[in-house]
Amino acid sequence: MNEEFEKIKCLIIGSGPAGYTAAIYASRADLKPVLYQGLQPGGQLTITTEVDNFPGYPEGITGPEMMEQFKTQAERFGADIRWGIVTKVDFSARPYKVWADDGKAILADTVIIATGASAKWLGLESEKKFNGQGVSACATCDGFFYRGKDVALVGGGDTACEEATYLAKLCNKVYMIVRRDQFRASKIMQEKVINTQNIEVLWNHTTKEIVGDMSGVNGVLLQNVKTGEEKKLDIHGFFVAIGHDPNTEIFKGEIALDETNYIITEPGSTKTNKEGIFAAGDVQDHHYRQAITAAGTGCMAAIEAERFLSSN
C-alpha cells in the first residue's frame, strides 16, 4: 500500500523566533508554509521570564507572551501552524520527505530548519525549581536584572569566560565555579577573566545545591572536589555556561553538520549543503544565540526559500 503524502511548498520545522519569523515572511510571499512547533513551542524563550533586549518592547515582555505574538502574526498571514514533532526526514532527493508524529507524511519543495539548541544543565532539582527565578543559561539575556548584585557562574570554557566578563561589568561580584584546576578556554579569554578584579575563580568546585525562597535564588552550596569541604555563597543570580546542544538528532546523515552537530550554512546565507533546505536560528548559530539574530536568519531563510522556488 502506497503511503499518501501531503504536498507543500515550504515546511518550517521549529517554532522559536527563527521559525515564526520565517513563517511570517513565507506566508506573505504566498508560500503557504506549514510549521511544526516541536517539543517546545516557542523555543527557549518560553523558559525566559522577562525579555528586555528585543527592539520594539520598551517596557519589556515575557518570553511566552512574545512567542504567542509571533505565532499570532504568522497565523494572521495564513501560516498553517501545527502542534507536533517531526520525527523523521529523508533529504536524499527533492521534493523532500518528512514524517510527523501526527501521522502526516509530507513532500516539501523547500524546508526551513529552525529547531534551535538546548542549554546544557547541571541536572539539579533546585536548578529546575529556580529556573527564571535567579537561574539562567544566558548572561546576555538576563545579566541586567542582577546589576550591582553578587552572582555565580558555572563553566570553564570560552563561553563561560565571555559571560563572566560580561556579568562583571554589571554585577558587584562574579564567582566563577570551575570543576577542574584550570580553564578549558582560550588563552585570551582566560586572561580577560584573570585581569577582571571583581571575578573570583573557585577552582576544583562543583555545585551541590542552589538555595532560595519564594523571592528566588539567595545562595549556592558548593563542594570542593579534592577535599570534600562544603561552602555557601550568598548570591542573587546563578548562571549555567556549560554549553548548548543543537537539536539536530534527526538530521544526522541527511545534512552537513559541524563537529559539534550544528548545521553548516553558507557564510552570509541560510543555505545548507542541500538545495532548497535552509537553516535559521540557534540550530546553525553557536556564536550570538539571541532572539533578534534568530528572527533575522528566519527572515533570510524565508526570502531564500522564495527565491529558490521562483528560480526552479
C-alpha positions as CSV (number, residue, x, y, z in Angstrom):
1,M,0.0,0.0,0.0
2,N,1.4,3.4,-1.1
3,E,1.9,6.0,1.6
4,E,-0.1,9.1,1.0
5,F,2.0,12.3,1.1
6,E,0.7,15.9,1.6
7,K,2.5,18.2,-0.9
8,I,3.6,21.6,0.4
9,K,5.8,24.4,-0.9
10,C,7.5,25.3,2.3
11,L,7.9,23.3,5.5
12,I,9.2,25.0,8.6
13,I,10.5,22.7,11.4
14,G,10.6,24.5,14.8
15,S,8.9,27.5,16.4
16,G,11.1,29.9,18.2
17,P,11.8,33.5,16.9
18,A,13.5,32.0,13.8
19,G,10.7,29.6,12.8
20,Y,7.9,32.1,13.5
21,T,9.7,34.9,11.6
22,A,10.3,32.5,8.7
23,A,6.5,31.7,8.8
24,I,5.6,35.4,8.7
25,Y,7.8,36.1,5.6
26,A,6.9,32.8,3.8
27,S,3.2,33.5,4.3
28,R,3.5,37.0,2.9
29,A,5.3,35.6,-0.1
30,D,2.4,33.2,-0.7
31,L,4.4,30.1,0.0
32,K,1.6,28.7,2.2
33,P,4.0,27.5,4.8
34,V,3.3,24.6,7.2
35,L,5.1,24.9,10.6
36,Y,5.6,22.1,13.1
37,Q,6.1,23.6,16.5
38,G,8.2,20.8,18.0
39,L,8.7,19.7,21.6
40,Q,8.9,23.2,23.0
41,P,6.5,25.5,21.1
42,G,8.1,29.0,21.2
43,G,11.6,27.6,21.8
44,Q,14.0,28.6,24.6
45,L,12.3,32.0,25.0
46,T,9.3,30.2,26.7
47,I,11.5,29.5,29.7
48,T,12.7,33.1,29.9
49,T,10.7,35.4,32.1
50,E,11.5,39.0,31.0
51,V,12.8,39.8,27.6
52,D,14.2,43.4,27.8
53,N,16.5,43.5,24.8
54,F,14.2,42.9,21.8
55,P,13.6,46.1,19.9
56,G,10.0,47.4,20.0
57,Y,9.2,46.4,23.5
58,P,10.4,49.5,25.6
59,E,8.7,48.1,28.8
60,G,10.0,44.5,28.1
61,I,7.8,41.5,27.6
62,T,7.8,37.9,28.9
63,G,9.2,35.2,26.6
64,P,5.9,33.2,26.4
65,E,3.9,36.4,25.6
66,M,6.3,37.4,22.9
67,M,6.3,34.0,21.2
68,E,2.5,34.0,21.3
69,Q,2.5,37.3,19.5
70,F,5.0,36.0,16.9
71,K,2.7,32.9,16.3
72,T,-0.5,35.1,16.1
73,Q,1.2,37.3,13.5
74,A,2.3,34.3,11.4
75,E,-1.3,32.9,11.5
76,R,-2.7,36.3,10.5
77,F,-0.9,35.9,7.2
78,G,-2.1,32.3,6.7
79,A,0.7,30.1,8.1
80,D,-0.6,26.6,9.0
81,I,0.9,26.2,12.5
82,R,0.6,22.6,13.8
83,W,1.1,21.1,17.2
84,G,3.5,18.2,16.8
85,I,7.0,17.0,16.3
86,V,8.8,16.0,13.1
87,T,10.2,12.5,13.8
88,K,12.0,11.5,10.6
89,V,13.3,13.1,7.4
90,D,14.6,11.9,4.0
91,F,16.6,14.6,2.3
92,S,18.1,12.3,-0.4
93,A,16.1,13.9,-3.2
94,R,13.6,16.7,-3.9
95,P,10.8,17.0,-3.0
96,Y,12.0,16.2,0.5
97,K,10.1,13.6,2.6
98,V,9.3,14.4,6.2
99,W,7.2,12.5,8.7
100,A,5.5,14.0,11.8
101,D,4.1,12.4,15.0
102,D,0.5,13.4,14.0
103,G,0.7,10.7,11.3
104,K,1.3,13.0,8.4
105,A,3.8,12.3,5.7
106,I,4.9,15.4,3.8
107,L,6.5,16.1,0.4
108,A,8.2,19.6,0.7
109,D,9.7,21.6,-2.1
110,T,11.7,23.6,0.5
111,V,12.4,23.1,4.1
112,I,13.5,25.6,6.7
113,I,15.0,24.1,9.8
114,A,14.6,26.2,13.0
115,T,14.8,23.6,15.7
116,G,17.2,25.6,17.9
117,A,19.6,24.5,20.6
118,S,19.0,23.4,24.1
119,A,21.2,24.7,27.0
120,K,23.1,22.0,28.9
121,W,22.1,22.0,32.6
122,L,23.7,20.6,35.7
123,G,20.7,18.3,36.4
124,L,19.9,19.6,39.9
125,E,16.3,19.7,41.1
126,S,16.9,23.2,42.6
127,E,18.1,24.3,39.2
128,K,14.7,23.4,37.7
129,K,12.9,24.9,40.7
130,F,14.6,28.3,40.3
131,N,14.8,28.5,36.5
132,G,13.7,32.0,35.6
133,Q,13.8,33.0,39.3
134,G,17.6,33.5,39.6
135,V,18.8,30.6,37.5
136,S,19.6,31.4,33.8
137,A,21.6,29.9,30.9
138,C,22.1,33.3,29.2
139,A,24.1,36.1,30.8
140,T,23.5,38.4,27.8
141,C,19.7,37.9,28.2
142,D,19.4,38.1,31.9
143,G,22.5,39.8,33.4
144,F,20.9,43.2,33.5
145,F,18.5,42.0,36.3
146,Y,21.5,41.5,38.6
147,R,23.0,44.9,38.2
148,G,25.0,45.7,41.4
149,K,24.4,42.3,42.9
150,D,26.6,39.2,43.6
151,V,26.2,36.3,41.1
152,A,27.8,32.9,40.4
153,L,28.5,31.3,37.1
154,V,29.5,27.7,36.4
155,G,31.7,26.7,33.5
156,G,35.3,26.9,32.3
157,G,35.2,27.2,28.5
158,D,35.2,30.3,26.2
159,T,31.5,30.9,26.6
160,A,31.8,30.8,30.4
161,C,34.7,33.3,30.4
162,E,32.9,35.6,28.0
163,E,29.7,35.5,30.1
164,A,31.7,36.1,33.3
165,T,33.4,39.2,31.9
166,Y,30.1,40.4,30.6
167,L,28.5,39.9,34.1
168,A,31.4,41.6,35.8
169,K,30.5,44.9,34.0
170,L,27.0,44.8,35.5
171,C,27.4,43.0,38.8
172,N,29.2,43.7,42.1
173,K,30.9,40.4,42.2
174,V,31.1,37.3,40.0
175,Y,32.1,33.9,41.4
176,M,33.2,31.6,38.7
177,I,32.8,27.9,39.6
178,V,35.2,25.7,37.7
179,R,35.3,21.9,38.3
180,R,38.9,21.5,37.4
181,D,42.1,23.3,38.4
182,Q,42.3,25.1,35.0
183,F,40.1,26.6,32.3
184,R,39.3,24.9,29.0
185,A,39.0,28.4,27.4
186,S,41.5,30.0,25.0
187,K,44.4,31.9,26.5
188,I,43.0,35.3,25.6
189,M,39.7,34.6,27.3
190,Q,41.5,33.3,30.4
191,E,43.5,36.5,30.6
192,K,40.3,38.6,30.4
193,V,38.9,36.7,33.4
194,I,42.1,36.8,35.5
195,N,42.5,40.6,34.8
196,T,39.0,41.4,35.9
197,Q,39.1,42.4,39.5
198,N,35.5,41.6,40.5
199,I,35.7,38.0,39.2
200,E,36.7,35.4,41.8
201,V,37.5,31.9,40.3
202,L,36.8,29.0,42.6
203,W,38.9,26.1,41.2
204,N,38.0,22.4,41.9
205,H,34.4,23.2,42.9
206,T,31.1,21.7,41.9
207,T,27.6,22.9,42.6
208,K,25.8,20.8,45.2
209,E,22.6,22.8,45.6
210,I,21.1,26.2,44.6
211,V,19.2,27.7,47.6
212,G,16.5,30.3,47.7
213,D,12.9,31.1,48.8
214,M,9.7,32.5,47.3
215,S,11.5,35.6,46.0
216,G,14.1,33.4,44.2
217,V,17.8,32.4,44.5
218,N,19.7,33.7,47.5
219,G,22.7,31.4,47.7
220,V,24.5,28.4,46.4
221,L,26.1,25.4,48.2
222,L,29.5,24.3,46.7
223,Q,31.7,21.3,47.3
224,N,35.5,21.2,46.8
225,V,36.1,18.1,44.7
226,K,39.5,17.4,46.3
227,T,38.8,17.9,50.0
228,G,35.0,17.4,50.1
229,E,34.7,20.6,52.0
230,E,31.4,22.5,51.5
231,K,30.9,26.2,51.4
232,K,27.9,28.5,50.9
233,L,28.0,31.7,48.8
234,D,25.4,34.5,49.2
235,I,24.3,35.3,45.6
236,H,21.2,36.5,43.8
237,G,21.8,35.1,40.3
238,F,23.2,31.7,39.2
239,F,24.3,31.3,35.6
240,V,25.0,28.0,33.8
241,A,27.5,28.3,31.0
242,I,28.5,24.7,30.2
243,G,27.4,24.8,26.6
244,H,24.4,24.1,24.3
245,D,23.3,21.1,22.2
246,P,21.8,21.9,18.8
247,N,18.6,20.0,18.2
248,T,19.8,18.1,15.1
249,E,19.5,14.4,16.0
250,I,17.0,13.6,13.2
251,F,19.2,15.4,10.6
252,K,22.3,13.4,11.2
253,G,23.4,11.7,7.9
254,E,20.8,13.8,6.0
255,I,22.6,17.2,6.0
256,A,26.1,18.6,6.7
257,L,26.8,19.2,10.4
258,D,29.9,20.5,12.0
259,E,31.9,18.6,14.7
260,T,29.6,19.9,17.4
261,N,26.4,18.9,15.4
262,Y,25.4,22.5,14.4
263,I,24.1,22.7,10.8
264,I,26.6,24.2,8.5
265,T,25.3,27.1,6.4
266,E,27.0,29.2,3.7
267,P,28.6,32.4,5.1
268,G,26.1,35.3,4.8
269,S,23.3,32.9,4.0
270,T,21.0,30.2,5.5
271,K,21.7,27.8,2.7
272,T,22.8,24.3,3.7
273,N,24.6,21.7,1.5
274,K,21.2,20.5,0.1
275,E,19.5,22.8,-2.4
276,G,16.1,24.1,-1.1
277,I,17.0,23.3,2.6
278,F,17.7,26.3,4.8
279,A,18.7,26.6,8.5
280,A,17.9,29.5,10.8
281,G,18.4,30.5,14.4
282,D,20.4,28.7,17.1
283,V,20.5,25.4,15.2
284,Q,23.2,27.0,13.0
285,D,24.4,29.8,15.3
286,H,26.7,28.9,18.2
287,H,28.0,32.5,18.5
288,Y,25.2,35.0,19.1
289,R,22.2,32.9,20.2
290,Q,19.9,35.9,20.6
291,A,16.2,36.2,19.8
292,I,16.9,39.1,17.4
293,T,19.6,37.3,15.4
294,A,17.4,34.2,15.2
295,A,14.5,36.3,13.9
296,G,16.9,37.8,11.4
297,T,18.0,34.5,10.0
298,G,14.4,33.3,9.9
299,C,13.6,36.2,7.6
300,M,16.7,35.4,5.5
301,A,15.6,31.7,5.2
302,A,12.1,32.6,4.0
303,I,13.4,35.0,1.4
304,E,16.0,32.5,0.2
305,A,13.3,29.8,0.0
306,E,11.0,32.1,-2.0
307,R,13.9,32.9,-4.4
308,F,14.8,29.3,-4.8
309,L,11.2,28.3,-5.7
310,S,11.0,31.2,-8.2
311,S,14.1,30.1,-9.9
312,N,13.1,26.4,-10.0
